[in-house]
Amino acid sequence: MPSDQLRRREFITLVGGAAAWPLVARAQQPDRMRQIGVLMGWPESDPEARLERAAFVQELQKLGWLDGRNLRIDTRWANPADPESMHRYAKELVALQPDLILSHSTPATAALLQETRTIPVIFGIVADPIGSGFVASFPRPGTNATGFAVAEPTQAGKWMELLKEIAPQVTRVAALFNPAIDSLPFMDSVFSLNLVGCCPTERTGPIIFGARRPMRIAS
């Protein structure tokens, strides 16, 4: 299995453990069924997204939270190419007033935080929660959102160091990202400040390229 898929699965498993904290903290009525909303950043037809949701549910089960017994999980599957669906599903989940909501991506988290500033939102696969305005800082989020970031901006420098070790003959680097998933503030902080800093000359500086669809990558 590709390492990026393993890391994504591990993030969702960690989120499963984190999701149990608000459930316990808000347990005012011991016999009341708790409710979790889940906003996935990919359609239900995506096999990796289904596996990630399954990993989340399995981790909750290990902690004693069983869907249909003491927990109800309402899931919405959004298409990243359709921002309107993301906002529509975010509004639907907030209207259910769950104990907390899991967000699966940067666009999903942004949509949810536009709808609520009171329901706890736990994000799993987010590029830059600080740059996107989801949290004030890593140690003190300062909002109703918390979770896990998939990268830290200064890692870009390490990426370049490793690339130079592996292929010292490289003179130009292209950085490809999906604007529908990675936030623009994240790309600015990573590439403009860190990666570009490792490539100070025009000859070695990186080319930043955004592609939303496979055909754009081919072009």
N, C-alpha and C positions, 0 to 999 in steps of 0.2 A: 504494500500500500504506500503511495507517495507520502513523504514526510509532512507536506502541508496539510493533507487530509487527516493524518494522525494528530497534528497539533490542533486542528479545528475541533476534532472529536474530544481531545483532552480539555479544551476550553469549555465546551458545552458540559462535560462531566463536572468540571469545577463549578460551573454556574449552577448545576443541580444542587450541589452542596450549599452554595451561597443562597439559593432561593429558599432553603429551609429556615434561614435565620429570621426573615420577616414573618414567616408563618408562625413561628414560635413566639416571637415578640408581640404579635397582634392577637394571640390566642386568648381572648377575653372570655369566650364561651367554649368550654372544653368539648362539647358535643356538636358544635357547629361545623359543617363541612367547609373547608377552606377552598378558595378558588384562585387559580392561576390563569392569567392570559398569556398566550404565546404568539408573538408576531414574527413569523419566519420571513427572511429576506429573499426567499426563492420559492418558486411554485412547488406544489406537492409532487409534481412529476420528477423533480430533481432527486436522484437516489441518495446523494450525499446529504442533502438537507433532511431527508427522511431518517437517515441513520443518526444524524446529529440530534434530532428531536427524540428519537428512541433512546439515545444515550442519556439525555436529560431526564426522561421519564424513569429509566432504570436506576439512575442515581437517587432520585427521590424515593423510589421503592425501597432502596437499601436503608434509607433514613426513616422508613415507616410511613411514608406518604403514598397512598395507593389511589390511583385514579378510579373514581366510581365508588370508593368506600369512604375515606375521610378527606378526599380531595377531588375537585373537579378541574379539569384542564380544558380550556377553550383555545383552540388554535386557529390562526388565520395564516394562509399562505399567499404571500404577495409576490408579484413579478417585478424585479428591479427595473425592468424596461418600462414599467407602467407606474409612475409616481402617484397617479390618482388613486390606484388601488391600495397603495401603501397607506395613504392618508385615510381612505375610507375604512380600511380594516382597523387602523389605529383608533379611529373614532368609535367603531363598534366595540372594541375591547374595553376602552375606557368607560363606555356607557354601561357595561356589565358590572362595573365597580368591583373588580377582583381585589384580592389581598395584595397581589403584586403582579407585574407583567415582565416576562422575559422578552427581550428584543434580540434579534439574531444578526443584525447588521447595522452599519452606520445610518443608512436611510430609514430603517425601521425605528431606530432609537430617536432620530430627529423627528419623525412623524408622531411618535408617542409623546415626546416632551412638548410638542406643540399643543397636545390635547390635555395633558395633566401635569401639574406640578405638586401633586399630593400623593398619588399612588406610587409606591416604590417601583422603579424600573431597573431591572438588572440586565445589562448588555453583555453579550458574549463575544462576538467577532466584530470589534470596532477598531478602526485604524488609529484615530487620534481623538480620544474623548475630551481632552483639554482644548485643542484647536477647534473642535466642532462645537464647543460651548456646552457640552453635556455635564462636565464637572469643572470645579474651580482648580483643583489640584488632585494628584493621586492620593496623598495621605488624608486630605480633607475635601471630599467631593463638594460639600456645601449645597447640594441639591437633592432631589428625590431619586437621583440616578447613581448607580455604582456598577462595577463590573470588571471586565478584563480587557486590556488592550493587546492587540496582536503584534505590535511593534513599538519601539521607542526611537524617536528621531535620530539620536546620536548613533544608532546602529548602522546608519548609512555609511559612516566613515569606515566601520569595520568591514562592511560589504566590499568597499573599494580596496581595502588592504588585502583581503582574501583573494579578490580577483587579480590583483597585481602579482600575488604570489603564485597563483595557479597559471596565469597567462601573462607574463611580464611584457610580452610583445604587443599587448593591446594598447591602442592609442586613442580610441574613442568608444564611449559607452552610451548605449541607449536604454532609457528607463521607461518601461511600459506599464500603464496602470489603467484601471477601469473607473472613469469618473462617476459612474452610477453607484460605486461601492466605496471607493476611497475619497475622502473629503479633500477639497482643494486646499484648506489650511494645512492638512497633513502633508500633502505633496509639496507645498511651499516650504514647510519646516524641514522636511526630510531632505529634499533635493536642493533647494535653493541655499540652505544654510550649511548642511552637512556634506552631502555628496558633492556639490559644486566646490565646497571648500577643499575637498581632496583632489580636485581637478582644476587648479587655478588658471590654466591656460586654455585658450580657445581650441587648441589642438586636441586636448584631452578632456575638455569639458563634456558633460553628459547631454544627450538629447532627450528631452522629456516629451513623451508621446501618450496621449489619452485615446483609448479605443473602447467603445461601448459594445461593439459586436465583432464576431470573428472576421467578417469581411473587411473591417477596418484594419485588423492586424495584417491580413494578407496584402492589403494595399500599401 
